[in-house]
Amino acid sequence: MKFIPEKKYTTIAIYAFIVLAAAIIFSELVKNYQKFLDFFNLLKTVLSPVIIGFALAYFLNLLTNLFERKLFSHIPLFREKKFMSSRSISILFTYVLIIVIFVALVVVFIPKTINSISKLIKDLPSYANTATNWLYETTDKLNIDRSIYTNITKKVNDFTMNLDNIFTSIIPRLGGIITSLLSSITTIIISIIISIYVLIEKDKFKAQIKMIFYSIFSVEKSNSFFNLASRMNDIMKKFIFAQGFVSLIVGISFFIVLNIMKVEYPGILATILGFTNMIPWIGPWLGTIPSAIIILFQSPIKALWFLIAVLVVQQVNGNLISPRIHGDSLGVSAFWIIFSILIGNALFGFVGMLLGIPVFVMIYTLIKEGVERKLKKKCLPTKSSFYTRFHIEENSSEKDNIN
């Protein structure tokens, strides 16, 4: 007698097996947490150059496409591939441009920063004396008991001495920081090589990915995935170009403000402030904090005015410029953007902060569309605003709830 398994019990058995396997895996992860963490860190170290390389390729692809379409494809020498293809020269031009900007920042910025720190350490006693004299003059004018300000002056002097010791101890550590950065040069080089290869062979990679998907999944599911990926790519391109334009405006604004304030090397600081502004929400403050510290080394009053200027520029940017340029380009709330940035930074650092946004947007969109699809099947509204005002009662229609 031939045994024919019932579909119902087969499904139950499969689900039971999956739940049991998941429970065993979770139990083993809890028991061997440290080993799993070590393995994850090892995997992260090994895959970091690949992930960084693909991330670089994704973001720089926007520039290379721009140069290829708008510039080099119109030059006969590159269009007809007499010397090299328009794509190859576009990639080369993009990397040369990035490297020149980076080297200029390092060569100009780091020595001046170290000199400013040294100057601040030397000037700390004079700052303390100036503050003390100002306190005594104010005391005499207001007829206030000097003993109060004597105690304050003592605390200020103690803080100055501690600050002096802190800065003195930081300077020797800069060498260690630079050494650790140089030790990552291999990862950086490998990442750049991978990104160049991806940019050159991007059409081939796209074709191979499509082949894999069509071979594993149905044509309908594969097309749905590629349509979603295409939409996400369009959203991210619009977002990056919009954010780049906003960051350019912010950088130019700060360049003008810093020149008016007569701050040293305003071009470098404006570049840092504009570049970090590319990271939504958190980026402006990542650029503001080190810039404010550097200006503090020059003049505490200028640092205060700089912070006021930052608040003004960011308010104008957040309330006037960004909404007009961006609109709702990502379709994701600010909370989820910050969440994706924090997770990306925890996993892969600065590159993860940039890469976390498109990855999360794709995951968010998949979940959102899945939820909306299921709600439509149940003839329920798909707008979240509906559920803040009403609840769905069993065996009642949407119309009854609204009424």
WORASUL-V466813 format. One record per residue. N is the residue number from 0. RES is the residue in one small letter. PHI is phi in degrees with one decimal (* if undefined). NEAR is the number of other C-alpha atoms within 12 Angstrom. Layout:
((N,RES,PHI,NEAR) (N,RES,PHI,NEAR))
This chain:
((0,m,*,3) (1,k,-78.6,4) (2,f,-88.0,5) (3,i,-116.3,9) (4,p,-68.3,11) (5,e,-79.0,10) (6,k,-61.1,10) (7,k,-60.6,11) (8,y,-73.0,12) (9,t,-63.0,13) (10,t,-63.2,13) (11,i,-61.0,14) (12,a,-63.6,15) (13,i,-64.6,14) (14,y,-63.3,14) (15,a,-63.3,14) (16,f,-63.9,14) (17,i,-62.8,14) (18,v,-62.9,14) (19,l,-64.2,14) (20,a,-63.3,14) (21,a,-63.6,14) (22,a,-64.6,14) (23,i,-65.3,14) (24,i,-62.2,16) (25,f,-62.4,15) (26,s,-61.9,14) (27,e,-67.9,15) (28,l,-64.2,18) (29,v,-65.8,14) (30,k,-67.7,13) (31,n,-113.7,14) (32,y,-59.5,15) (33,q,-66.0,13) (34,k,-63.6,14) (35,f,-63.1,19) (36,l,-64.7,15) (37,d,-62.6,14) (38,f,-64.8,15) (39,f,-62.9,17) (40,n,-63.9,17) (41,l,-64.3,13) (42,l,-62.2,17) (43,k,-63.2,21) (44,t,-64.4,18) (45,v,-68.4,18) (46,l,-86.3,20) (47,s,-54.1,31) (48,p,-59.3,28) (49,v,-67.7,28) (50,i,-64.7,32) (51,i,-64.0,38) (52,g,-61.8,30) (53,f,-66.4,30) (54,a,-64.4,33) (55,l,-59.7,37) (56,a,-61.3,33) (57,y,-63.7,29) (58,f,-74.1,32) (59,l,-76.3,32) (60,n,-59.8,34) (61,l,-63.6,28) (62,l,-70.5,29) (63,t,-63.4,35) (64,n,-62.7,28) (65,l,-63.5,22) (66,f,-66.2,27) (67,e,-66.6,27) (68,r,-76.1,20) (69,k,-90.7,17) (70,l,-122.4,21) (71,f,-75.4,29) (72,s,-69.6,24) (73,h,-94.5,17) (74,i,-95.1,22) (75,p,-54.7,15) (76,l,-57.7,16) (77,f,-93.5,22) (78,r,-65.4,22) (79,e,-92.6,15) (80,k,57.4,17) (81,k,-74.2,12) (82,f,-109.6,15) (83,m,-156.4,19) (84,s,-69.3,22) (85,s,-63.1,30) (86,r,-67.1,36) (87,s,-62.6,28) (88,i,-68.8,31) (89,s,-66.9,33) (90,i,-64.2,35) (91,l,-61.3,29) (92,f,-62.7,24) (93,t,-61.9,31) (94,y,-69.3,28) (95,v,-61.7,16) (96,l,-61.7,19) (97,i,-64.2,19) (98,i,-64.9,16) (99,v,-61.6,15) (100,i,-62.8,20) (101,f,-64.5,19) (102,v,-63.4,16) (103,a,-61.1,17) (104,l,-63.1,23) (105,v,-65.9,18) (106,v,-64.8,16) (107,v,-84.9,21) (108,f,-79.7,27) (109,i,-63.4,22) (110,p,-59.1,16) (111,k,-68.8,22) (112,t,-64.7,29) (113,i,-62.9,25) (114,n,-63.5,19) (115,s,-65.1,25) (116,i,-63.8,30) (117,s,-62.3,23) (118,k,-64.1,23) (119,l,-62.6,28) (120,i,-61.5,29) (121,k,-68.3,22) (122,d,-88.2,23) (123,l,-56.4,31) (124,p,-59.8,22) (125,s,-68.7,16) (126,y,-61.4,27) (127,a,-65.1,27) (128,n,-64.3,18) (129,t,-62.1,17) (130,a,-64.1,23) (131,t,-64.0,25) (132,n,-62.2,18) (133,w,-64.9,16) (134,l,-64.6,27) (135,y,-66.4,24) (136,e,-63.6,17) (137,t,-64.2,16) (138,t,-60.2,18) (139,d,-65.7,15) (140,k,-68.6,12) (141,l,-94.6,11) (142,n,54.8,14) (143,i,-100.5,15) (144,d,-58.8,16) (145,r,-68.7,20) (146,s,-61.5,15) (147,i,-63.3,15) (148,y,-75.3,24) (149,t,-62.8,19) (150,n,-64.6,16) (151,i,-62.0,18) (152,t,-60.8,24) (153,k,-61.6,19) (154,k,-63.4,16) (155,v,-62.9,23) (156,n,-63.8,24) (157,d,-62.1,17) (158,f,-63.5,17) (159,t,-62.8,26) (160,m,-64.1,21) (161,n,-64.3,17) (162,l,-63.5,22) (163,d,-58.8,25) (164,n,-64.8,17) (165,i,-62.2,16) (166,f,-64.4,24) (167,t,-63.3,21) (168,s,-78.2,17) (169,i,-72.5,18) (170,i,-57.2,21) (171,p,-61.3,16) (172,r,-75.0,15) (173,l,-60.2,19) (174,g,-61.7,15) (175,g,-64.7,14) (176,i,-64.1,14) (177,i,-63.4,16) (178,t,-62.4,13) (179,s,-65.6,13) (180,l,-68.3,14) (181,l,-67.6,14) (182,s,-67.5,13) (183,s,-90.8,17) (184,i,-62.5,15) (185,t,-64.1,16) (186,t,-60.6,22) (187,i,-64.0,22) (188,i,-63.6,20) (189,i,-61.7,23) (190,s,-61.8,27) (191,i,-65.2,32) (192,i,-61.2,24) (193,i,-62.1,27) (194,s,-64.1,32) (195,i,-64.4,34) (196,y,-63.2,26) (197,v,-63.4,29) (198,l,-66.0,36) (199,i,-70.3,26) (200,e,-103.2,20) (201,k,-62.6,22) (202,d,-64.6,14) (203,k,-66.2,14) (204,f,-62.2,16) (205,k,-59.2,18) (206,a,-63.3,14) (207,q,-65.5,14) (208,i,-62.8,19) (209,k,-63.3,24) (210,m,-59.2,18) (211,i,-63.7,15) (212,f,-65.1,20) (213,y,-66.6,19) (214,s,-78.0,13) (215,i,-96.5,13) (216,f,-104.5,17) (217,s,-70.3,15) (218,v,-60.5,17) (219,e,-63.2,13) (220,k,-67.7,16) (221,s,-64.4,20) (222,n,-63.8,17) (223,s,-62.3,19) (224,f,-64.3,23) (225,f,-68.1,23) (226,n,-64.4,18) (227,l,-63.7,21) (228,a,-61.0,24) (229,s,-65.0,17) (230,r,-63.0,22) (231,m,-62.4,27) (232,n,-64.8,25) (233,d,-63.5,20) (234,i,-61.9,28) (235,m,-68.2,33) (236,k,-63.0,26) (237,k,-61.8,22) (238,f,-64.6,34) (239,i,-65.4,33) (240,f,-65.0,24) (241,a,-65.1,27) (242,q,-65.7,37) (243,g,-63.7,28) (244,f,-66.9,24) (245,v,-62.6,35) (246,s,-64.1,36) (247,l,-63.2,27) (248,i,-61.6,28) (249,v,-62.8,40) (250,g,-61.8,35) (251,i,-64.2,25) (252,s,-60.5,28) (253,f,-68.3,42) (254,f,-61.2,30) (255,i,-66.5,23) (256,v,-62.0,27) (257,l,-67.5,31) (258,n,-69.3,20) (259,i,-63.0,16) (260,m,-75.8,22) (261,k,58.3,20) (262,v,-82.5,30) (263,e,-69.6,29) (264,y,37.7,28) (265,p,-65.6,29) (266,g,-61.7,27) (267,i,-65.9,35) (268,l,-65.2,39) (269,a,-65.2,37) (270,t,-64.6,33) (271,i,-62.4,37) (272,l,-65.4,39) (273,g,-71.1,38) (274,f,-67.3,32) (275,t,-68.3,32) (276,n,-66.9,37) (277,m,-63.5,36) (278,i,-84.6,36) (279,p,-62.0,40) (280,w,67.5,28) (281,i,-84.3,27) (282,g,-51.5,29) (283,p,-55.1,35) (284,w,-79.6,24) (285,l,-64.6,22) (286,g,-85.5,31) (287,t,-69.4,36) (288,i,-60.8,23) (289,p,-65.3,25) (290,s,-64.7,37) (291,a,-63.9,32) (292,i,-64.5,25) (293,i,-64.1,35) (294,i,-68.9,33) (295,l,-59.6,30) (296,f,-62.9,31) (297,q,-84.0,32) (298,s,-163.7,25) (299,p,-59.4,21) (300,i,-65.3,18) (301,k,-63.6,26) (302,a,-63.3,27) (303,l,-63.4,23) (304,w,-64.2,22) (305,f,-63.2,38) (306,l,-63.3,28) (307,i,-64.5,18) (308,a,-63.0,26) (309,v,-61.3,33) (310,l,-59.8,20) (311,v,-65.9,19) (312,v,-62.0,32) (313,q,-68.8,32) (314,q,-67.0,17) (315,v,-63.3,19) (316,n,-64.4,32) (317,g,-71.6,25) (318,n,-100.0,16) (319,l,-118.8,16) (320,i,-76.6,22) (321,s,-58.1,31) (322,p,-59.4,18) (323,r,-73.4,17) (324,i,-83.0,23) (325,h,-80.6,27) (326,g,64.4,19) (327,d,-118.6,17) (328,s,-63.0,27) (329,l,-90.3,31) (330,g,71.8,24) (331,v,-128.1,26) (332,s,-68.5,18) (333,a,-60.2,18) (334,f,-58.8,16) (335,w,-71.4,25) (336,i,-64.6,29) (337,i,-62.1,24) (338,f,-59.1,25) (339,s,-66.4,33) (340,i,-66.2,32) (341,l,-64.0,28) (342,i,-64.9,23) (343,g,-62.0,28) (344,n,-66.5,21) (345,a,-63.6,18) (346,l,-87.6,25) (347,f,-134.5,28) (348,g,68.3,19) (349,f,-61.4,26) (350,v,-62.4,33) (351,g,-63.6,30) (352,m,-63.6,32) (353,l,-78.4,39) (354,l,-73.4,35) (355,g,-63.1,34) (356,i,-66.7,41) (357,p,-63.9,38) (358,v,-63.3,28) (359,f,-67.4,32) (360,v,-59.7,36) (361,m,-65.4,30) (362,i,-62.0,21) (363,y,-60.0,25) (364,t,-65.9,25) (365,l,-59.9,21) (366,i,-64.6,14) (367,k,-61.1,20) (368,e,-68.4,19) (369,g,-64.2,15) (370,v,-64.2,19) (371,e,-64.2,19) (372,r,-63.7,18) (373,k,-68.0,15) (374,l,-64.6,18) (375,k,-64.4,15) (376,k,-62.9,12) (377,k,-91.7,17) (378,c,58.4,15) (379,l,-111.3,26) (380,p,-66.3,25) (381,t,-104.1,20) (382,k,-86.3,17) (383,s,-65.5,15) (384,s,-62.4,10) (385,f,-62.6,16) (386,y,-79.0,16) (387,t,-80.7,10) (388,r,-110.2,11) (389,f,-130.8,18) (390,h,-126.0,19) (391,i,-90.5,21) (392,e,-91.8,14) (393,e,-63.1,10) (394,n,60.7,10) (395,s,-126.8,15) (396,s,-86.3,16) (397,e,-61.4,22) (398,k,-64.9,16) (399,d,-63.4,14) (400,n,-67.3,18) (401,i,-66.7,16) (402,n,-73.8,8))
